């Protein structure tokens, strides 16, 4: 299991949280995803077949940019 925290500066409200968590949860292999609105971060635990690129793509697909870490 891989755990990662992504910085997503445009997260601002509960709608952002729901959109991002919903999209990431749809990926096969994602165990847990949690958006921290105040910190503007996405905590995610995942395993294959998903990977970091797929998670970033899912977040970007919702219209949010993931900051380089
Ligand atoms: Cu929002």
PDB file of the backbone (N, CA, C, O) and the ligand in Angstrom, with CONECT records:
HET     CU  A 101       1
ATOM      1  N   UNK A   1       0.855  -1.202   0.000  1.00  0.00           N
ATOM      2  CA  UNK A   1       0.000   0.000   0.000  1.00  0.00           C
ATOM      3  C   UNK A   1       0.885   1.246   0.000  1.00  0.00           C
ATOM      4  O   UNK A   1       1.824   1.350   0.790  1.00  0.00           O
ATOM      5  N   UNK A   2       0.586   2.162  -0.869  1.00  0.00           N
ATOM      6  CA  UNK A   2       1.311   3.423  -0.927  1.00  0.00           C
ATOM      7  C   UNK A   2       0.441   4.525  -0.345  1.00  0.00           C
ATOM      8  O   UNK A   2      -0.759   4.589  -0.613  1.00  0.00           O
ATOM      9  N   UNK A   3       1.044   5.376   0.440  1.00  0.00           N
ATOM     10  CA  UNK A   3       0.324   6.532   0.967  1.00  0.00           C
ATOM     11  C   UNK A   3       0.975   7.796   0.455  1.00  0.00           C
ATOM     12  O   UNK A   3       2.200   7.900   0.391  1.00  0.00           O
ATOM     13  N   UNK A   4       0.144   8.759   0.090  1.00  0.00           N
ATOM     14  CA  UNK A   4       0.696  10.006  -0.417  1.00  0.00           C
ATOM     15  C   UNK A   4      -0.202  11.164  -0.014  1.00  0.00           C
ATOM     16  O   UNK A   4      -1.404  11.001   0.194  1.00  0.00           O
ATOM     17  N   UNK A   5       0.403  12.323   0.091  1.00  0.00           N
ATOM     18  CA  UNK A   5      -0.356  13.550   0.321  1.00  0.00           C
ATOM     19  C   UNK A   5      -0.055  14.504  -0.823  1.00  0.00           C
ATOM     20  O   UNK A   5       1.093  14.880  -1.060  1.00  0.00           O
ATOM     21  N   UNK A   6      -1.114  14.886  -1.524  1.00  0.00           N
ATOM     22  CA  UNK A   6      -0.953  15.793  -2.656  1.00  0.00           C
ATOM     23  C   UNK A   6      -1.446  17.174  -2.269  1.00  0.00           C
ATOM     24  O   UNK A   6      -2.438  17.328  -1.556  1.00  0.00           O
ATOM     25  N   UNK A   7      -0.736  18.164  -2.753  1.00  0.00           N
ATOM     26  CA  UNK A   7      -1.133  19.537  -2.514  1.00  0.00           C
ATOM     27  C   UNK A   7      -1.983  20.030  -3.685  1.00  0.00           C
ATOM     28  O   UNK A   7      -1.551  20.004  -4.837  1.00  0.00           O
ATOM     29  N   UNK A   8      -3.197  20.478  -3.368  1.00  0.00           N
ATOM     30  CA  UNK A   8      -4.121  20.977  -4.396  1.00  0.00           C
ATOM     31  C   UNK A   8      -4.615  22.360  -3.940  1.00  0.00           C
ATOM     32  O   UNK A   8      -5.601  22.470  -3.211  1.00  0.00           O
ATOM     33  N   UNK A   9      -3.908  23.411  -4.385  1.00  0.00           N
ATOM     34  CA  UNK A   9      -4.134  24.760  -3.839  1.00  0.00           C
ATOM     35  C   UNK A   9      -5.546  25.314  -4.057  1.00  0.00           C
ATOM     36  O   UNK A   9      -5.990  26.179  -3.303  1.00  0.00           O
ATOM     37  N   UNK A  10      -6.248  24.828  -5.072  1.00  0.00           N
ATOM     38  CA  UNK A  10      -7.566  25.403  -5.360  1.00  0.00           C
ATOM     39  C   UNK A  10      -8.713  24.808  -4.546  1.00  0.00           C
ATOM     40  O   UNK A  10      -9.864  25.207  -4.722  1.00  0.00           O
ATOM     41  N   UNK A  11      -8.422  23.882  -3.680  1.00  0.00           N
ATOM     42  CA  UNK A  11      -9.484  23.337  -2.816  1.00  0.00           C
ATOM     43  C   UNK A  11      -9.968  24.446  -1.884  1.00  0.00           C
ATOM     44  O   UNK A  11      -9.173  25.087  -1.197  1.00  0.00           O
ATOM     45  N   UNK A  12     -11.290  24.663  -1.872  1.00  0.00           N
ATOM     46  CA  UNK A  12     -11.785  25.764  -1.042  1.00  0.00           C
ATOM     47  C   UNK A  12     -13.032  25.428  -0.245  1.00  0.00           C
ATOM     48  O   UNK A  12     -13.350  26.134   0.711  1.00  0.00           O
ATOM     49  N   UNK A  13     -13.741  24.382  -0.604  1.00  0.00           N
ATOM     50  CA  UNK A  13     -15.006  24.153   0.090  1.00  0.00           C
ATOM     51  C   UNK A  13     -15.403  22.686   0.021  1.00  0.00           C
ATOM     52  O   UNK A  13     -14.689  21.853  -0.539  1.00  0.00           O
ATOM     53  N   UNK A  14     -16.542  22.396   0.596  1.00  0.00           N
ATOM     54  CA  UNK A  14     -17.009  21.023   0.653  1.00  0.00           C
ATOM     55  C   UNK A  14     -17.308  20.447  -0.730  1.00  0.00           C
ATOM     56  O   UNK A  14     -17.191  19.241  -0.945  1.00  0.00           O
ATOM     57  N   UNK A  15     -17.691  21.304  -1.651  1.00  0.00           N
ATOM     58  CA  UNK A  15     -17.934  20.824  -3.012  1.00  0.00           C
ATOM     59  C   UNK A  15     -16.641  20.285  -3.617  1.00  0.00           C
ATOM     60  O   UNK A  15     -16.645  19.232  -4.254  1.00  0.00           O
ATOM     61  N   UNK A  16     -15.553  20.992  -3.423  1.00  0.00           N
ATOM     62  CA  UNK A  16     -14.250  20.532  -3.915  1.00  0.00           C
ATOM     63  C   UNK A  16     -13.926  19.172  -3.299  1.00  0.00           C
ATOM     64  O   UNK A  16     -13.492  18.244  -3.983  1.00  0.00           O
ATOM     65  N   UNK A  17     -14.145  19.083  -2.010  1.00  0.00           N
ATOM     66  CA  UNK A  17     -13.861  17.838  -1.286  1.00  0.00           C
ATOM     67  C   UNK A  17     -14.636  16.674  -1.896  1.00  0.00           C
ATOM     68  O   UNK A  17     -14.070  15.617  -2.175  1.00  0.00           O
ATOM     69  N   UNK A  18     -15.935  16.879  -2.099  1.00  0.00           N
ATOM     70  CA  UNK A  18     -16.781  15.809  -2.636  1.00  0.00           C
ATOM     71  C   UNK A  18     -16.383  15.434  -4.060  1.00  0.00           C
ATOM     72  O   UNK A  18     -16.340  14.251  -4.398  1.00  0.00           O
ATOM     73  N   UNK A  19     -16.089  16.431  -4.898  1.00  0.00           N
ATOM     74  CA  UNK A  19     -15.712  16.149  -6.290  1.00  0.00           C
ATOM     75  C   UNK A  19     -14.438  15.327  -6.353  1.00  0.00           C
ATOM     76  O   UNK A  19     -14.363  14.329  -7.070  1.00  0.00           O
ATOM     77  N   UNK A  20     -13.444  15.753  -5.601  1.00  0.00           N
ATOM     78  CA  UNK A  20     -12.141  15.084  -5.661  1.00  0.00           C
ATOM     79  C   UNK A  20     -12.223  13.692  -5.032  1.00  0.00           C
ATOM     80  O   UNK A  20     -11.729  12.718  -5.600  1.00  0.00           O
ATOM     81  N   UNK A  21     -12.843  13.606  -3.868  1.00  0.00           N
ATOM     82  CA  UNK A  21     -12.942  12.293  -3.226  1.00  0.00           C
ATOM     83  C   UNK A  21     -13.738  11.326  -4.099  1.00  0.00           C
ATOM     84  O   UNK A  21     -13.384  10.153  -4.211  1.00  0.00           O
ATOM     85  N   UNK A  22     -14.806  11.813  -4.711  1.00  0.00           N
ATOM     86  CA  UNK A  22     -15.618  10.953  -5.567  1.00  0.00           C
ATOM     87  C   UNK A  22     -14.838  10.435  -6.759  1.00  0.00           C
ATOM     88  O   UNK A  22     -14.912   9.252  -7.090  1.00  0.00           O
ATOM     89  N   UNK A  23     -14.086  11.322  -7.408  1.00  0.00           N
ATOM     90  CA  UNK A  23     -13.342  10.930  -8.612  1.00  0.00           C
ATOM     91  C   UNK A  23     -12.217   9.962  -8.266  1.00  0.00           C
ATOM     92  O   UNK A  23     -12.000   8.984  -8.980  1.00  0.00           O
ATOM     93  N   UNK A  24     -11.507  10.226  -7.185  1.00  0.00           N
ATOM     94  CA  UNK A  24     -10.382   9.358  -6.824  1.00  0.00           C
ATOM     95  C   UNK A  24     -10.888   7.993  -6.347  1.00  0.00           C
ATOM     96  O   UNK A  24     -10.278   6.961  -6.628  1.00  0.00           O
ATOM     97  N   UNK A  25     -11.994   8.006  -5.632  1.00  0.00           N
ATOM     98  CA  UNK A  25     -12.572   6.744  -5.156  1.00  0.00           C
ATOM     99  C   UNK A  25     -12.990   5.812  -6.276  1.00  0.00           C
ATOM    100  O   UNK A  25     -13.058   4.598  -6.081  1.00  0.00           O
ATOM    101  N   UNK A  26     -13.268   6.361  -7.437  1.00  0.00           N
ATOM    102  CA  UNK A  26     -13.683   5.521  -8.562  1.00  0.00           C
ATOM    103  C   UNK A  26     -12.533   4.715  -9.142  1.00  0.00           C
ATOM    104  O   UNK A  26     -12.760   3.752  -9.874  1.00  0.00           O
ATOM    105  N   UNK A  27     -11.311   5.094  -8.827  1.00  0.00           N
ATOM    106  CA  UNK A  27     -10.161   4.376  -9.381  1.00  0.00           C
ATOM    107  C   UNK A  27     -10.004   3.037  -8.684  1.00  0.00           C
ATOM    108  O   UNK A  27     -10.097   2.929  -7.461  1.00  0.00           O
ATOM    109  N   UNK A  28      -9.764   2.033  -9.493  1.00  0.00           N
ATOM    110  CA  UNK A  28      -9.534   0.699  -8.988  1.00  0.00           C
ATOM    111  C   UNK A  28      -8.225   0.680  -8.209  1.00  0.00           C
ATOM    112  O   UNK A  28      -7.195   1.101  -8.734  1.00  0.00           O
ATOM    113  N   UNK A  29      -8.244   0.209  -6.993  1.00  0.00           N
ATOM    114  CA  UNK A  29      -7.010   0.107  -6.220  1.00  0.00           C
ATOM    115  C   UNK A  29      -6.869   1.184  -5.163  1.00  0.00           C
ATOM    116  O   UNK A  29      -5.954   1.136  -4.342  1.00  0.00           O
ATOM    117  N   UNK A  30      -7.780   2.169  -5.179  1.00  0.00           N
ATOM    118  CA  UNK A  30      -7.727   3.199  -4.146  1.00  0.00           C
ATOM    119  C   UNK A  30      -8.385   2.661  -2.876  1.00  0.00           C
ATOM    120  O   UNK A  30      -9.538   2.231  -2.891  1.00  0.00           O
ATOM    121  N   UNK A  31      -7.639   2.694  -1.793  1.00  0.00           N
ATOM    122  CA  UNK A  31      -8.150   2.179  -0.523  1.00  0.00           C
ATOM    123  C   UNK A  31      -8.881   3.273   0.232  1.00  0.00           C
ATOM    124  O   UNK A  31      -9.965   3.053   0.774  1.00  0.00           O
ATOM    125  N   UNK A  32      -8.279   4.458   0.265  1.00  0.00           N
ATOM    126  CA  UNK A  32      -8.853   5.522   1.064  1.00  0.00           C
ATOM    127  C   UNK A  32      -8.439   6.865   0.488  1.00  0.00           C
ATOM    128  O   UNK A  32      -7.290   7.030   0.078  1.00  0.00           O
ATOM    129  N   UNK A  33      -9.337   7.813   0.451  1.00  0.00           N
ATOM    130  CA  UNK A  33      -8.975   9.166   0.021  1.00  0.00           C
ATOM    131  C   UNK A  33      -9.684  10.150   0.920  1.00  0.00           C
ATOM    132  O   UNK A  33     -10.875  10.017   1.200  1.00  0.00           O
ATOM    133  N   UNK A  34      -8.937  11.138   1.369  1.00  0.00           N
ATOM    134  CA  UNK A  34      -9.532  12.156   2.218  1.00  0.00           C
ATOM    135  C   UNK A  34      -8.962  13.526   1.881  1.00  0.00           C
ATOM    136  O   UNK A  34      -7.748  13.730   1.872  1.00  0.00           O
ATOM    137  N   UNK A  35      -9.867  14.458   1.603  1.00  0.00           N
ATOM    138  CA  UNK A  35      -9.465  15.832   1.324  1.00  0.00           C
ATOM    139  C   UNK A  35      -9.544  16.638   2.622  1.00  0.00           C
ATOM    140  O   UNK A  35     -10.555  16.611   3.323  1.00  0.00           O
ATOM    141  N   UNK A  36      -8.474  17.345   2.923  1.00  0.00           N
ATOM    142  CA  UNK A  36      -8.481  18.269   4.057  1.00  0.00           C
ATOM    143  C   UNK A  36      -8.667  19.675   3.495  1.00  0.00           C
ATOM    144  O   UNK A  36      -7.743  20.243   2.911  1.00  0.00           O
ATOM    145  N   UNK A  37      -9.846  20.225   3.669  1.00  0.00           N
ATOM    146  CA  UNK A  37     -10.164  21.517   3.059  1.00  0.00           C
ATOM    147  C   UNK A  37      -9.233  22.625   3.573  1.00  0.00           C
ATOM    148  O   UNK A  37      -8.708  23.410   2.784  1.00  0.00           O
ATOM    149  N   UNK A  38      -9.032  22.684   4.873  1.00  0.00           N
ATOM    150  CA  UNK A  38      -8.202  23.748   5.451  1.00  0.00           C
ATOM    151  C   UNK A  38      -6.747  23.671   4.986  1.00  0.00           C
ATOM    152  O   UNK A  38      -6.104  24.698   4.771  1.00  0.00           O
ATOM    153  N   UNK A  39      -6.242  22.466   4.835  1.00  0.00           N
ATOM    154  CA  UNK A  39      -4.849  22.290   4.427  1.00  0.00           C
ATOM    155  C   UNK A  39      -4.678  22.282   2.906  1.00  0.00           C
ATOM    156  O   UNK A  39      -3.564  22.398   2.395  1.00  0.00           O
ATOM    157  N   UNK A  40      -5.802  22.143   2.189  1.00  0.00           N
ATOM    158  CA  UNK A  40      -5.772  22.017   0.736  1.00  0.00           C
ATOM    159  C   UNK A  40      -4.900  20.857   0.282  1.00  0.00           C
ATOM    160  O   UNK A  40      -4.059  20.976  -0.609  1.00  0.00           O
ATOM    161  N   UNK A  41      -5.143  19.739   0.934  1.00  0.00           N
ATOM    162  CA  UNK A  41      -4.390  18.541   0.590  1.00  0.00           C
ATOM    163  C   UNK A  41      -5.344  17.372   0.352  1.00  0.00           C
ATOM    164  O   UNK A  41      -6.489  17.357   0.801  1.00  0.00           O
ATOM    165  N   UNK A  42      -4.813  16.406  -0.372  1.00  0.00           N
ATOM    166  CA  UNK A  42      -5.521  15.151  -0.617  1.00  0.00           C
ATOM    167  C   UNK A  42      -4.637  14.026  -0.094  1.00  0.00           C
ATOM    168  O   UNK A  42      -3.531  13.809  -0.590  1.00  0.00           O
ATOM    169  N   UNK A  43      -5.134  13.316   0.907  1.00  0.00           N
ATOM    170  CA  UNK A  43      -4.435  12.138   1.434  1.00  0.00           C
ATOM    171  C   UNK A  43      -5.015  10.922   0.752  1.00  0.00           C
ATOM    172  O   UNK A  43      -6.232  10.737   0.709  1.00  0.00           O
ATOM    173  N   UNK A  44      -4.145  10.103   0.224  1.00  0.00           N
ATOM    174  CA  UNK A  44      -4.652   8.939  -0.485  1.00  0.00           C
ATOM    175  C   UNK A  44      -3.807   7.700  -0.190  1.00  0.00           C
ATOM    176  O   UNK A  44      -2.580   7.775  -0.129  1.00  0.00           O
ATOM    177  N   UNK A  45      -4.473   6.566  -0.008  1.00  0.00           N
ATOM    178  CA  UNK A  45      -3.812   5.265   0.130  1.00  0.00           C
ATOM    179  C   UNK A  45      -4.246   4.420  -1.048  1.00  0.00           C
ATOM    180  O   UNK A  45      -5.436   4.328  -1.349  1.00  0.00           O
ATOM    181  N   UNK A  46      -3.285   3.805  -1.714  1.00  0.00           N
ATOM    182  CA  UNK A  46      -3.647   3.047  -2.913  1.00  0.00           C
ATOM    183  C   UNK A  46      -2.671   1.921  -3.181  1.00  0.00           C
ATOM    184  O   UNK A  46      -1.578   1.859  -2.618  1.00  0.00           O
ATOM    185  N   UNK A  47      -3.091   1.060  -4.036  1.00  0.00           N
ATOM    186  CA  UNK A  47      -2.318  -0.094  -4.451  1.00  0.00           C
ATOM    187  C   UNK A  47      -2.541  -0.277  -5.937  1.00  0.00           C
ATOM    188  O   UNK A  47      -3.396   0.386  -6.525  1.00  0.00           O
ATOM    189  N   UNK A  48      -1.775  -1.175  -6.554  1.00  0.00           N
ATOM    190  CA  UNK A  48      -2.027  -1.431  -7.966  1.00  0.00           C
ATOM    191  C   UNK A  48      -3.455  -1.971  -8.102  1.00  0.00           C
ATOM    192  O   UNK A  48      -3.950  -2.605  -7.171  1.00  0.00           O
ATOM    193  N   UNK A  49      -4.125  -1.742  -9.223  1.00  0.00           N
ATOM    194  CA  UNK A  49      -3.577  -1.230 -10.477  1.00  0.00           C
ATOM    195  C   UNK A  49      -3.520   0.294 -10.564  1.00  0.00           C
ATOM    196  O   UNK A  49      -3.202   0.820 -11.631  1.00  0.00           O
ATOM    197  N   UNK A  50      -3.809   1.006  -9.514  1.00  0.00           N
ATOM    198  CA  UNK A  50      -3.757   2.453  -9.655  1.00  0.00           C
ATOM    199  C   UNK A  50      -2.351   2.956  -9.328  1.00  0.00           C
ATOM    200  O   UNK A  50      -1.580   2.279  -8.648  1.00  0.00           O
ATOM    201  N   UNK A  51      -2.035   4.134  -9.815  1.00  0.00           N
ATOM    202  CA  UNK A  51      -0.749   4.727  -9.491  1.00  0.00           C
ATOM    203  C   UNK A  51      -0.906   6.247  -9.378  1.00  0.00           C
ATOM    204  O   UNK A  51      -1.980   6.803  -9.612  1.00  0.00           O
ATOM    205  N   UNK A  52       0.173   6.879  -9.021  1.00  0.00           N
ATOM    206  CA  UNK A  52       0.166   8.310  -8.804  1.00  0.00           C
ATOM    207  C   UNK A  52      -0.356   9.085 -10.016  1.00  0.00           C
ATOM    208  O   UNK A  52      -1.141  10.023  -9.871  1.00  0.00           O
ATOM    209  N   UNK A  53       0.087   8.686 -11.210  1.00  0.00           N
ATOM    210  CA  UNK A  53      -0.346   9.386 -12.422  1.00  0.00           C
ATOM    211  C   UNK A  53      -1.862   9.328 -12.579  1.00  0.00           C
ATOM    212  O   UNK A  53      -2.489  10.315 -12.965  1.00  0.00           O
ATOM    213  N   UNK A  54      -2.444   8.180 -12.282  1.00  0.00           N
ATOM    214  CA  UNK A  54      -3.896   8.023 -12.425  1.00  0.00           C
ATOM    215  C   UNK A  54      -4.629   8.889 -11.405  1.00  0.00           C
ATOM    216  O   UNK A  54      -5.682   9.453 -11.702  1.00  0.00           O
ATOM    217  N   UNK A  55      -4.075   8.991 -10.216  1.00  0.00           N
ATOM    218  CA  UNK A  55      -4.712   9.799  -9.172  1.00  0.00           C
ATOM    219  C   UNK A  55      -4.648  11.287  -9.532  1.00  0.00           C
ATOM    220  O   UNK A  55      -5.633  12.017  -9.414  1.00  0.00           O
ATOM    221  N   UNK A  56      -3.471  11.709  -9.971  1.00  0.00           N
ATOM    222  CA  UNK A  56      -3.322  13.103 -10.404  1.00  0.00           C
ATOM    223  C   UNK A  56      -4.279  13.398 -11.557  1.00  0.00           C
ATOM    224  O   UNK A  56      -4.904  14.458 -11.591  1.00  0.00           O
ATOM    225  N   UNK A  57      -4.395  12.461 -12.501  1.00  0.00           N
ATOM    226  CA  UNK A  57      -5.284  12.661 -13.646  1.00  0.00           C
ATOM    227  C   UNK A  57      -6.738  12.766 -13.195  1.00  0.00           C
ATOM    228  O   UNK A  57      -7.500  13.563 -13.742  1.00  0.00           O
ATOM    229  N   UNK A  58      -7.122  11.976 -12.213  1.00  0.00           N
ATOM    230  CA  UNK A  58      -8.506  12.020 -11.712  1.00  0.00           C
ATOM    231  C   UNK A  58      -8.799  13.374 -11.067  1.00  0.00           C
ATOM    232  O   UNK A  58      -9.881  13.934 -11.245  1.00  0.00           O
ATOM    233  N   UNK A  59      -7.838  13.888 -10.326  1.00  0.00           N
ATOM    234  CA  UNK A  59      -8.022  15.194  -9.676  1.00  0.00           C
ATOM    235  C   UNK A  59      -8.071  16.297 -10.730  1.00  0.00           C
ATOM    236  O   UNK A  59      -8.911  17.194 -10.667  1.00  0.00           O
ATOM    237  N   UNK A  60      -7.170  16.220 -11.688  1.00  0.00           N
ATOM    238  CA  UNK A  60      -7.149  17.231 -12.752  1.00  0.00           C
ATOM    239  C   UNK A  60      -8.408  17.163 -13.607  1.00  0.00           C
ATOM    240  O   UNK A  60      -8.877  18.173 -14.132  1.00  0.00           O
ATOM    241  N   UNK A  61      -8.944  15.953 -13.735  1.00  0.00           N
ATOM    242  CA  UNK A  61     -10.178  15.776 -14.482  1.00  0.00           C
ATOM    243  C   UNK A  61     -11.362  16.493 -13.850  1.00  0.00           C
ATOM    244  O   UNK A  61     -12.355  16.772 -14.523  1.00  0.00           O
ATOM    245  N   UNK A  62     -11.261  16.786 -12.586  1.00  0.00           N
ATOM    246  CA  UNK A  62     -12.302  17.548 -11.887  1.00  0.00           C
ATOM    247  C   UNK A  62     -12.041  19.057 -11.965  1.00  0.00           C
ATOM    248  O   UNK A  62     -12.819  19.857 -11.446  1.00  0.00           O
ATOM    249  N   UNK A  63     -10.949  19.428 -12.613  1.00  0.00           N
ATOM    250  CA  UNK A  63     -10.665  20.840 -12.817  1.00  0.00           C
ATOM    251  C   UNK A  63      -9.694  21.442 -11.814  1.00  0.00           C
ATOM    252  O   UNK A  63      -9.580  22.663 -11.709  1.00  0.00           O
ATOM    253  N   UNK A  64      -8.999  20.591 -11.081  1.00  0.00           N
ATOM    254  CA  UNK A  64      -8.048  21.097 -10.082  1.00  0.00           C
ATOM    255  C   UNK A  64      -6.628  20.777 -10.496  1.00  0.00           C
ATOM    256  O   UNK A  64      -6.354  19.717 -11.059  1.00  0.00           O
ATOM    257  N   UNK A  65      -5.740  21.693 -10.216  1.00  0.00           N
ATOM    258  CA  UNK A  65      -4.338  21.451 -10.520  1.00  0.00           C
ATOM    259  C   UNK A  65      -3.641  20.898  -9.282  1.00  0.00           C
ATOM    260  O   UNK A  65      -3.857  21.363  -8.163  1.00  0.00           O
ATOM    261  N   UNK A  66      -2.816  19.913  -9.508  1.00  0.00           N
ATOM    262  CA  UNK A  66      -2.040  19.349  -8.419  1.00  0.00           C
ATOM    263  C   UNK A  66      -0.677  20.032  -8.406  1.00  0.00           C
ATOM    264  O   UNK A  66       0.029  20.038  -9.415  1.00  0.00           O
ATOM    265  N   UNK A  67      -0.307  20.609  -7.261  1.00  0.00           N
ATOM    266  CA  UNK A  67       0.977  21.306  -7.170  1.00  0.00           C
ATOM    267  C   UNK A  67       2.109  20.294  -7.149  1.00  0.00           C
ATOM    268  O   UNK A  67       1.979  19.219  -6.564  1.00  0.00           O
ATOM    269  N   UNK A  68       3.211  20.638  -7.782  1.00  0.00           N
ATOM    270  CA  UNK A  68       4.376  19.760  -7.775  1.00  0.00           C
ATOM    271  C   UNK A  68       4.875  19.614  -6.351  1.00  0.00           C
ATOM    272  O   UNK A  68       4.876  20.578  -5.586  1.00  0.00           O
ATOM    273  N   UNK A  69       5.294  18.426  -6.000  1.00  0.00           N
ATOM    274  CA  UNK A  69       5.733  18.217  -4.612  1.00  0.00           C
ATOM    275  C   UNK A  69       7.241  18.123  -4.531  1.00  0.00           C
ATOM    276  O   UNK A  69       7.792  17.948  -3.444  1.00  0.00           O
TER     277      UNK A  69
HETATM  278 CU    CU A 101     -15.109  24.141  -3.546  1.00  0.00          CU
END
